[in-house]
Amino acid sequence: MTNSKIRIEENGRFQFDFSALDYVWEFHDVVAKTALSDVDFITETNEEVLFIEYKNANIQNAVNPDAMLQKIKHETFYHKIARKFYDSLLLFWARNGNENNLPIVYVLIIEHPILDKKLRKQLKLKIEKQLPFRLDDPLIEKQVISSFDVMDLKEWEERFPQVVISAVE
C-alpha cells in the first residue's frame, strides 16, 4: 500500500485521483500471497465508504475486448465480483476501517463498447443477489453493505466527482 492518493489501475491506462478524500487503500500486496481477493480501491467520502472494482475493455488496442463479454456470461464472474467485496471487507474491518460507521457502497465500474445501461442493470441484479443485503439477525449491529451499483465512467463522474478518473498521459 502506497501513500500516494493518485493510483494507476492494473492495466496502467487510467489513473484514479483520490486527492479530495482523506485516504485510499489498496490490499493488492496483502492478498497476493493468500487465497483472498480484493477490490481495486477503498476510500471514504463525507457520506459513505466506497469499495471500487474497475474493469475496462473499452481501451484503444485492447488485446481481447470480447473476453469481458465471455466472462459476464458465466456465474463464476458474479461469484468473483462478490467475493472481492467479502474479502476486502474482512481486511477493511481488520484494519479498523469505517470508524465513523458510514454506509458501505460497492461500485463496479465497467467499460465495454456494447455494455449499455440495460446490460449493466442486469449485471447489477445478478451480482447483488450474491451480496449480504438481507442479513436478519439482532446480533448483527453494523450494516454490512448499503448499496451496490454497476456503472460506466460517465455515470461514475456524475455520482462521485470527488474521485477523478482519467487516462494516463
Buried (B, 14 or more C-beta within 10 A) or exposed (E): EEEEBEBEBEBEBBBBBBEEBEEBBBBEEBBEEEEBBBBBBBBBBEEBBBBBBBBBBBEEEBEEBEEBBEBBEEEEBBEBBBBBBBBBBEBBEEEEBBEEEBEBBBBBBBBBEEBEEEBBEEBBEBBBEBBEEEEEEEEEEEEBBEEBBBBBBEBBEEEBEEBBBEEEE
